[in-house]
């Protein structure tokens, strides 16, 4: 009888010690600081959306071919003929609504499974958001939005158009009585989101450039704010006038280039 009682005490003691050890391990693990995700900043240009059917601004057969840039993409053009500009961007919205994100867009979004990702885009389409990217900085505005022509960045007068109602009737007024204009940064206008973009680039552990020739400023200058120890990957099928010992140039389109880089980054 005594042996059974002693066995019971020993068993209870060992069980208690085991539970105490497990508790200590759990608490110790819980209190360990969580390692932050690495930061990836992706700078995208018009070449990002080519495979979705949107032509690049500078291509000979681009969307702007039949419209002089000074008429539809400058501040002076807006002042000179707001009806022409309004109708031009109505046309662009119709084209954009017929497009879908390509594999490149989707792979950029999937990087968020492992990384803290910010997309800084020169594009005015919303294909990154449609693909699932959750943090997108639009440098040149957003095609599906319209705003006051007196104060384009007053949030009270910024409207988001819908798929069912994507057009603006020329002459329509904003809440402040001015004409509604496209929420686009025209040539001759400042780029209000550039400081936000610079701040993101300065935090990058990895910097990826997709589909931009890096000739349009101030966006082209963002690479200068990337930390010196951060690798830079450039995905573009053409020759780009950027040279750096830390730059890897994948001379491919957005989807093929992202497919190769995604496999490397997700290992």
N, C-alpha and C positions, 0 to 999 in steps of 0.2 A: 504493500500500500504506500509505504514511504517512497519507494522508487518511482511509482506512478506520479506521486505528487511532485517529486523533484524534477521529473521529466517534463511535467506540465509547466513548472516555473521556468525551466531552461528554455522551453519552446516559446513561452510568452515573452521572455526577455529578448531572445533572438529576433522575434517578430517585431518587437518595439524598436530594437536597434536598427533593423532593416528599414522600417518606415521612417525613422529619424534620418537615416542616411539619404533616403529618397527625397525627403522634404528639403534637406540641406542642398542637395543637387538641384532641385527644382528652383529653390529661391536664388541660388547662386547663378543659375542660367538665366532666370528672369531678370536679375539685376544687371546682367552684362549689357553694356551699351550696344544698340543695334547698329551694325555697320551701314552707313548711308549708301544709297545707290550711286553709282558713277553718273555723272552728268554728260549727256550727249546733246549738242546743239546741231540742228540740221538746217542749213541755209538752202532754200530751193528757189529756182527761177523758172522761167517759162518752159524750159526743156523737161521739167518734171511732169508737165501735163500733156506733152505732145502725144504720148501713147494713149491718152484718153480722148484724143481727137481735137484738142485745142492747139491751134498753131502758135508758133512763137512770134513775138513782136517783131523780130528782126528778120524773119525768113521772107524770101521773095514772095511766097504764096501765103503770107500770114494774114490774120484777121484784118489787119489795118491797111492792106494793100490798096483797096479802093477808096480809102479815106485818108487824106493828108493828115499826118500826125498833128500838125499845128491847128487843124480844125476841130479835132475830136478829143485830143488828149492834153490840151494846154489850158491854162487859166484864161488866156486871151481868147482862145477859141470858144470857151463857155460864154464869156461876156459878149462876144460877137454874134453867136448864133446858138442860144441855149436849146432851141427846138431840135436842131441838127444833132447836138450832143446827146440830148435826152433820147432821141430815137435811135442813135447809134448804140447806146448802152442797153436800150430795150432789146435790140437785136443780139447783142452779146449775151444777155441773160437767157434768151431763148436757146442759143447755141449751148450755153453752159448747162442748162436744164436737161439737155439730151445726152450729157456725158456722165460717166461713172469713174470712180477712182480706179487707177491701174494697179498692177502688182507692186510697183514701186511705192505708191502711197500706202498700200496695206502693210508692206514690210516696215516702213518707217513707223507706222502706228504700233506694230507688234514689238518693236524695240522696247516699248513701255513695260513689257513683261519682266524685263531685267534691268532697265535703266530709267533714270529720270530724264525725260526727253522734252526738249523745247524745239518746236519748228518755227523758224523765222522765214517767212515766205515773201517773195516779191510778187507772187501771183494774187490776183483778185478773186479767183474762184474759191469755192469752199470744199474742194476735193479732199484736202487733208482731214477736215472735220468729218466728212462723209466716210472716210476710211477708218476713223476711230481715234485719231490723234486728239488729245485732250488739252494740250497747251500750244496754241498757235498764235504767233504774232504776225499780223498782216502789215507789212511795211507800206504798201501802196493802196490800202483801202480794201473794201469788200464789195464785190459786184452786186450782191443781193441786198445791199443797204442803200438808202437814200438819206439825204440830210439837208439842213438849211444851207443856202448859198451865202448867207451873211456870216454865219458861225458854224462851219461844217462839223466841229467837234463838240458842240453843245449836246449832251446826251438826251436832253429833253426833246430834241427835234430829229433824232436819228430813228429811222423806221426800217424794219426788216421786211422785205417783200417775201411773198410766198410763191410756191410752185403754181398755185391756182390764180395768183394775181401778181405776176412778175413784172408788169409794165407800168410806166408812169406816163400819164397823159401830159403832153407838153403844156406848160402854164400852171400846173398844179402847185399850190402853195404849201410851204411848211408851216408849222405852228406859230412861227414868229412873223409870218406874212411874206417872207422871201420865197423865191422859187425853190422848189425841191430840185436838188442836183444829185448826181451819182456820188456815193460815198467813196470817191476815188481821189488819190493824190495826183493831181495833174502836174505835168511839167510846169516849172516856174513856181511851184508851191513847196513849202517845207514838208519834211517827212516827220510827223509828230511822234511816231513810234520808234524812231531810231535810237533814242536813249534807252528805251526798254530793251531793244535788241542788243545794244552794246553791253548792257548790264548782264544779259544772259550769256553772251559770248565770253565775257571775262570769267565766268564760272565753269566753262566747259572743260571736261576731262578728255573729251573726244569731239572733234569738229568735222562735220560731214557737209560737203557742198554738192548739190545735185542740180544739173541742168541750167547752169548760169555761166555766162561768159566772163563774169566779173569785170564788166566795163561800165556798168551803170552805178553811179555813186548817188547817195552815200553807202548803199548796200555793199558795194564791192570793197569798201574799206573795213568791213566788219572783221575780216580775217586778221587784221592788224591788232585786234583786241583779244585774240585767243591766247591763253597762257602759253609760254614758251615750251613747256613740257608736254603739251597736248598734241597727239598725232592729228594730222589733217588728211582726210580722204576726199578726193575730188572725183565725182562720177559725171562724165560728159564725153560723148563720142568724138568731140572736136578738140583741136589744140587750144589750150587756154594759157594766157600769158601770166602764169604764176609759177614761180620756181622757189622751192624750199626743200632742204634736206629731209624735213619731217613730213613732206607731202607725198602721198601715194595717189597716182592718177590712174583710175580705172576707165579706160577709153571705151565706154559702153553706154547704152541708153539707161534710163532711170531704173527700169525693172531688172534688166540683166545685171547691172552694176550693184543694185541693192541686194539682189539674190546672192551674189558672191560675198558682199560685205556682211550681210546679215548672218550668213553661215559662220563667218569668222568671229563676229562679235558675240554670238550666242553660244559659243563653245563653252 
